[in-house]
Amino acid sequence: MRDLFAVFKEKNEIPEQYRIESREQREYLVDGKLKTWEGSCQEVLSPIYTKVGDGYVQERIGSYPLMDETTALEALDAAVKAYDNGKGIWPTMTVEERIFCMYNFLQKMKEKRAQVVNMLMWEIGKNLADSEKEFDRTVEYIEGTIEALKDLDRVSSRFVVEQGVFAQIRRAPLGVVLCMGPYNYPLNETFTTLIPALIMGNTVVMKPAKHGVLLLEPLLEAFRDSFPQGVINTVYGRGRVVIGPLMATGKIDVFALIGSATAANSIEIQHPKLNRLKTVYGLGAKNPGIILEDADIDLAVKECISGSLSYNGQRCTALKILFIHEKIADEFIWKFCKAVEALKIGMPWDGVAITPLPEEGKVEKMMEYVTDALERGAAIVNENGGTHLNSIFSPAVLYPVQEDMRIYREEQFGPVVPIVPFSDISVPIRYVEESEVGQQVSIFGQDYECISKLIDPMVNQVCRVNINSQCQRGPDTFPFTGRKDSADGTLSVSDALRVFSIRTLVAAKNTELNRKVLSEITKNRKSKFLSTDYIF
Ligand code: G3H
């Protein structure tokens, strides 16, 4: 029996470098100023509990503003003013100038690594290695974005001539972007929309997810000092209070959200001019792993463990259901369960895999899935599966899972692994076809003929087919998207630049007058858009 009591520590057992002072955030960034919020605040409770005597205390790590509608609208007004119908300083800057600002921000951001990483552990319970990876990956994402934009700009720095018409075709910003990130990658995924939106010349209102707010606070000064006034503004608080009214103004041009389809839809419909609103979404997924009868079982176990249980299964790309061929089910499940039992459980800085869950009611939700499956004939097949204490939930492996169980279709976004036996490959294929979501799939097998027969039907149902590999978003230069209810828009480093901009051109018939006009404008560098400057 796993001793979950030993997982939680007394305060004085926390290594000194990971201890935390509570952070009472009152600042919000609007119109280039860090203003102080005087109204009510949201307390932030960490998913981390500490032992006090015979009991446990959920650690309070700070608070942040619960803004009201008026203040949220101020943030929007600042973004609208900074965009100024496309005439603002930021949207009319040259690409090179915008890149310079972004570099500036990046240098300042790097100085905050330790603070942000520590807060990631305390605020969302992500383990140290993954928290560091999230920070470093975000830095690389920004560097990659800058390089991708240089490439894009180099291609656009020439004129094309077609059917007697000269044109310079570039990408121009769209306007005011509302960026909302998820709690599981509160830095990285928020920035995968924020950074391309900014660098393409849009102005932004950013609202962090409910969990993962305080970790962005160390970056507010860097935002203020790196970009012109009003280019980036922050709002905090309850979505219905601060987001609904922003949408209702009709002044948001792009809505970028990584989160649930329900949240996306309920916010989007509040915009009065839906055709004007562009949406960029990363939403739910229920990625299946399909393990064929000739799969390399050890390899499949390794990939499925990491695929289903990294960050406690709280990744949109996680493997959320496994289909196992009956002929190898016993061996796979035995090895899989042994690997689950070997996963260390503990505090994020303890070098562990399974950590506290940040969402209120999450442990109870996991138990509901387990209870429902047990009532309908499945069993917990791993030792200690489903044991829980405070915010810790020991991963539960459920087998055999069937269609009538909630876990078969619902996205658990947590440490429960449902396994479905099959003898006929039509079972997992039908699962994918009938699914409301369509992000990725993993196929495990060795026979290339069998694998190839699955690739073709799958690529038209999901947007990434992984062979003998877990599902994942990276490398970030690869397209990341989904079908059905899983996504809207594609978010690789270079695709995101396209998503947050629109192709715009200046064209002129090839006449002597026009040749002279175009030549004088470019030669004398009179336009930021119409320019043949080449970024080195
Ligand atoms: O939560 C969804 C993330 O995009 C997953 O990214 O596959 O790199 O963990 P990842």
Boltz pocket constraint, residues with backbone or C-beta under 6 A from the ligand:
constraints:
  - pocket:
      binder: B
      contacts: [[A, 184], [A, 185], [A, 189], [A, 314], [A, 315], [A, 316], [A, 317], [A, 471], [A, 472], [A, 473], [A, 474]]
      max_distance: 6.0
